[in-house]
């Protein structure tokens, strides 16, 4: 970049191009699901069809996480897409620097808003929720206090640490597809 200030020629170096994310790049839709809250949904598109599938996998990161919260986000996205699921990464009020400024009740309310938006505005009928690290707390609390949504859940995974599938909660017998996906990702 060259700047001219009162006949003085200055050369200002261009800022370096940031490196490619080590967690991969994602293509999809960023949408607002509640006031001041957004989520990113990626799904496999085929030709002119660009509507999200009816099955949504919600990934909730841990403390200070936001979008692309884990090194396994990209493999999870690939696995979801291969099975006809979308991957939804919500930003909650507690995301990034918001941790410690709220509580599980607020996070549960925001996740409820997300699910209602996905159901009513994007046509989702079936959900899987994956909690990474402290995102597990959100997931467990959500299922504990929000019983109305249990009928929407196909599978529920708790992942306390990046490479460990800690426990699995199934509320419908047709979860073998999601369980197989999780096994392929975590136990390589």
C-alpha positions in Angstrom: 0.0 0.0 0.0 1.4 3.4 -0.9 0.1 6.5 0.8 0.8 10.1 -0.2 0.7 12.6 2.6 1.4 16.2 1.5 3.8 15.1 -1.2 5.5 12.6 1.2 5.6 9.1 -0.2 5.2 6.4 2.5 5.1 2.7 1.9 3.0 0.9 4.5 3.5 -2.9 4.6 0.3 -4.9 4.0 -0.7 -7.0 6.9 0.2 -10.6 6.5 -2.5 -13.0 5.3 -3.7 -15.1 8.2 -2.9 -18.8 7.9 -5.6 -21.3 6.9 -7.5 -22.5 10.0 -5.9 -25.8 11.2 -9.5 -27.0 11.9 -10.6 -26.6 8.3 -12.9 -24.3 6.4 -16.7 -24.6 6.3 -19.4 -23.6 3.9 -22.9 -23.1 4.9 -25.4 -20.6 6.3 -25.0 -18.2 9.1 -28.4 -17.3 10.6 -29.8 -15.4 13.5 -32.0 -17.7 15.6 -32.7 -15.2 18.4 -32.0 -11.6 19.3 -28.2 -11.2 19.2 -27.6 -14.9 18.7 -26.4 -16.6 15.6 -25.6 -20.2 14.5 -23.8 -21.6 11.5 -25.2 -24.6 9.7 -23.4 -26.6 7.1 -25.0 -29.3 5.0 -24.3 -31.2 1.8 -25.8 -29.5 -1.2 -26.7 -31.4 -4.3 -27.2 -29.4 -7.5 -29.9 -26.7 -7.2 -31.2 -28.1 -3.9 -29.9 -26.0 -1.1 -32.3 -26.5 1.8 -30.9 -28.1 5.0 -31.8 -31.7 5.7 -34.4 -32.6 8.3 -31.7 -34.0 10.6 -29.5 -31.5 12.5 -26.5 -32.3 14.7 -25.8 -29.5 17.2 -22.2 -29.1 18.4 -21.8 -27.2 21.6 -18.2 -26.3 22.6 -16.6 -25.8 25.9 -15.5 -22.8 27.9 -14.5 -19.8 25.6 -15.3 -21.9 22.5 -17.4 -20.5 19.6 -17.5 -21.6 16.0 -15.3 -24.5 15.0 -14.7 -25.4 18.6 -12.6 -28.6 18.3 -10.1 -30.3 16.1 -12.7 -32.9 15.2 -15.3 -30.4 13.9 -14.3 -31.0 10.3 -14.4 -34.8 10.5 -17.7 -34.6 12.3 -19.1 -32.3 9.5 -17.9 -34.8 6.9 -19.5 -37.7 8.7 -22.8 -35.8 9.2 -23.0 -34.8 5.6 -22.3 -38.4 4.5 -25.3 -39.5 6.6 -27.6 -36.8 5.4 -27.3 -34.6 8.5 -26.4 -30.9 8.9 -23.9 -29.7 11.4 -25.1 -26.7 13.5 -22.6 -24.7 15.5 -24.5 -22.2 17.7 -23.0 -19.1 19.4 -24.5 -18.8 22.8 -24.2 -15.8 25.1 -21.6 -17.9 27.0 -19.5 -18.4 23.9 -16.0 -16.9 23.6 -15.5 -14.4 26.4 -19.0 -14.7 27.7 -18.2 -17.8 29.8 -18.8 -17.1 33.5 -21.3 -14.4 32.8 -24.4 -16.5 32.8 -25.7 -19.9 33.8 -27.0 -23.2 32.5 -30.6 -21.9 32.6 -29.8 -19.1 30.1 -27.8 -21.5 27.9 -30.7 -24.0 27.9 -33.1 -21.2 27.0 -30.9 -20.2 24.1 -30.6 -23.9 22.9 -34.4 -24.2 23.1 -34.7 -21.1 20.9 -32.2 -22.6 18.4 -34.1 -25.8 18.2 -37.4 -24.1 17.8 -35.9 -22.0 15.0 -34.4 -25.0 13.3 -37.7 -26.8 13.5 -40.0 -24.0 12.5 -37.8 -22.0 10.0 -35.4 -24.6 8.6 -37.6 -27.8 8.7 -35.5 -29.9 11.1 -37.4 -32.8 12.6 -34.6 -34.8 14.2 -31.7 -33.7 16.4 -28.5 -35.0 17.8 -26.6 -32.9 20.4 -22.8 -33.2 20.9 -21.3 -31.4 23.9 -17.5 -31.0 24.0 -16.0 -30.5 27.4 -18.2 -28.1 29.3 -20.6 -28.2 26.4 -21.6 -31.5 28.0 -23.0 -29.6 31.0 -25.2 -27.7 28.6 -26.3 -30.9 26.9 -27.1 -32.7 30.2 -28.9 -29.7 31.7 -30.9 -29.2 28.5 -32.2 -32.8 28.5 -32.8 -32.7 32.3 -35.0 -29.5 32.3 -36.4 -29.4 28.8 -38.4 -32.6 28.5 -40.6 -31.4 25.7 -37.7 -31.8 23.2 -36.8 -35.4 24.1 -39.2 -36.5 21.4 -37.2 -34.6 18.8 -33.9 -36.2 19.7 -32.6 -39.2 17.8 -29.3 -39.4 19.7 -27.5 -37.6 22.4 -23.7 -37.8 22.9 -21.6 -36.5 25.7 -18.0 -35.8 24.9 -16.1 -34.6 27.9 -12.7 -34.4 26.2 -11.8 -34.1 22.5 -11.0 -37.8 21.7 -13.2 -39.6 24.3 -16.8 -40.6 23.8 -17.8 -40.6 27.4 -21.4 -41.8 27.4 -24.2 -42.1 25.0 -27.9 -41.6 25.6 -30.4 -43.1 23.2 -34.0 -42.1 23.3 -35.1 -43.9 20.1 -34.0 -47.4 18.8 -32.9 -46.0 15.4 -29.6 -44.5 16.6 -27.2 -47.0 15.0 -26.5 -44.7 12.1 -25.3 -41.9 14.4 -23.5 -44.3 16.7 -21.6 -45.7 13.7 -20.7 -42.1 12.7 -19.4 -41.4 16.2 -17.3 -44.6 16.3 -15.7 -43.8 12.9 -14.7 -40.3 14.2 -13.5 -41.1 17.8 -12.0 -44.6 17.4 -9.8 -44.2 14.4 
